[in-house]
Amino acid sequence: MKVLLDTDIGSDIDDAVCLAYLLAQPKCELLGITTVSGNTIDRAKLASVLCKAAHQDIPIYPGTRNPLVVAERQPYVPQASSLSRWDHLENFEEYAAVDFLRRTIRETPGEITLLTIGPLTNIALLFSIDPDIPRMLKGIVMMAGLFFKADPRGEWNIWCDPHAASIVYQAKPKSLRSLGLDVTTQCVMSHDQVKRRFFHPLLLPVVDFAGAWFEHSRDITFHDPLTAVSIFDDNVCKYIKGTVEVVPVSTDPAATIFHKDPHGRHQVASEVNVPLFFDSYFSVF
């Protein structure tokens, strides 16, 4: 399975947990990593720590720092405080993510799954610059949205750049699947459980990165790892077809409105088998 990962690694720890899984998953051919939102250079450095720990030379390209319209909402990368303790790349081509994504997708049309686990700024710019790209993907799988519950806070990736999210949901790829807070918030592991289960060498940097996360939280919610695992294990989630609309894009926060329709072009995760998910995640380590 050819995968491109777009991530805001360095804020919530689940991005690193997700990347470790992709690097360990033998069925995953990770073609590249792009970073988005805030200090994208530091995010690229964190991604390179895990790639080096996995002994894999994965292309990493920093992307867009700021949202399309709203003010910057995620400027800091708390986990960057761990960088001095790990070997990582230092030199990155700034703002190169969109060009890299466009070039890579055009080189292998119909074969790539685009996995997005951060704000959708890079992807919205990609689709705006080259409107043919969505149809050239095998599919898009996104950690984004909240579809079946009411929450005035919305979902982080949508909130960080609602205008970008609107552009992406209006695109027409062959397949667009969203895993939102409805299912991801059911996949939680406590600090003590993390200490017991994160013993694989590839997960050791993640535990170190998590030091910054655990300063204000005692749990890890596996939002992004669930989204990644769903690509390789069709049984972890069930989906409903319909159409997603991001409204209103000019207010704070934006909402993801799901219109159920058996002929809709979007799939939204409605159920998750939590034990199966954790078994599937840890099976690659």
Secondary structure by P-SEA (a helix, b strand, c coil): cbbbbbbbccccaaaaaaaaaaaacccccccbbbbbccaaaaaaaaaaaaaaaaccbbbbbbcccccccccccccccccccccccbbbbccccccaaaaaaaaaaaaccccbbbbbcccaaaaaaaaaacccccccccbbbbcccccccccccccccccccaaaaaaaaaccccbbbbbcccccccccccaaaaaaccccccaaaaaaaacccccccccccaaaaaaaaaacccccccccbbbbbccccccccccbbbbbbccccbbbbcccaaaaaaaaaaccc
